[in-house]
Amino acid sequence: MPSSDAPAHEIVPADEQTPELLAQCLQMRVAVFIEEQKFSMDDEIDKYDTPGKSTHLLLRLVPSLEPIGTIRIVHLSATEKKIGRLCVLKDYRNFKFGKDLMLAAHDYLLSRQADRGSAEAGPSLTVSLHSQIYVKGFYAKCGYEEVGQEFDEDGAPHQKMVRHLSAQ
Ligand SMILES: CC(C)(COP(=O)(O)OP(=O)(O)OC[C@H]1O[C@@H](n2cnc3c(N)ncnc32)[C@H](O)[C@@H]1OP(=O)(O)O)[C@@H](O)C(=O)NCCC(=O)NCCS
């Protein structure tokens, strides 16, 4: 749940069918990962940003519709998903928006799986992510567990973390 003093907001899905929303998701990623954290644009935009590979969620204020954060869900297979590119603009951190985006991603995945029927997708989803080291504690609070050793990704140390999601 978002913090009670968080400004009014909503989380909406974005993909190639909603190019304006998709562009706003990218705008958030540029502000945080390129301008603030100094990753390169070449690394930021990857193979999962091609049409059909991912669903993005956009966090925005209401009623202004000002975008303030995003998260990307990569569909690796029917049962294997990868979460990433999670960011909240600096001025809006510590309102539980990050956690809210993670919960929204989980809800999105479970409802999509339910729509497809468990016969195709199976009863459980495996969700992985590559956490920057400083933020491992955040993902642990979202139910993720560390798997394997730290590794370099895009010039910074990361840790693979995994969580199993099930509607039951
Ligand atoms: C990571 C990020 C999305 C967290 O968003 P946020 O809205 O500030 O976090 P929340 O308010 O939802 O925090 C939820 C909980 O995680 C904790 N938390 C937040 N950041 C944390 C961190 N770096 N380490 C450990 N715990 C953290 C909070 O204290 C809170 O704990 P509580 O529920 O016990 O009170 C945000 O800091 C951000 O955008 N960072 C820059 C981009 C980035 O590094 N993304 C991760 C890429 S791997």
The ligand as an ORCA input file, in Angstrom:
! r2SCAN-3c Opt
* xyz 0 1
  C      14.540      1.970     -5.588
  C      13.375      2.953     -5.593
  C      12.464      2.635     -6.766
  C      12.595      2.784     -4.272
  O      11.436      3.589     -4.383
  P      10.784      4.344     -3.137
  O       9.425      4.754     -3.554
  O      11.712      5.397     -2.637
  O      10.734      3.181     -2.035
  P       9.514      2.844     -1.077
  O       9.101      4.088     -0.382
  O       8.463      2.122     -1.840
  O      10.210      1.847     -0.048
  C       9.557      0.648      0.353
  C      10.353      0.058      1.498
  O      11.690     -0.221      1.046
  C      12.634      0.491      1.832
  N      13.706      0.957      0.970
  C      13.640      1.901     -0.006
  N      14.848      2.038     -0.602
  C      15.664      1.153      0.014
  C      17.046      0.816     -0.148
  N      17.829      1.414     -1.062
  N      17.554     -0.154      0.638
  C      16.791     -0.786      1.574
  N      15.467     -0.499      1.770
  C      14.940      0.457      1.008
  C      11.853      1.640      2.457
  O      12.456      2.083      3.649
  C      10.506      0.991      2.693
  O      10.581      0.176      3.837
  P       9.294     -0.063      4.802
  O       8.196     -0.633      3.913
  O       9.774     -0.999      5.835
  O       8.927      1.306      5.340
  C      13.902      4.418     -5.677
  O      14.825      4.623     -4.636
  C      14.559      4.773     -7.003
  O      13.900      5.107     -7.971
  N      15.910      4.693     -7.045
  C      16.645      5.058     -8.258
  C      16.482      4.002     -9.336
  C      17.026      2.658     -8.923
  O      18.115      2.539     -8.362
  N      16.225      1.614     -9.204
  C      16.596      0.254     -8.877
  C      17.326     -0.355    -10.001
  S      17.856     -2.025     -9.592
*
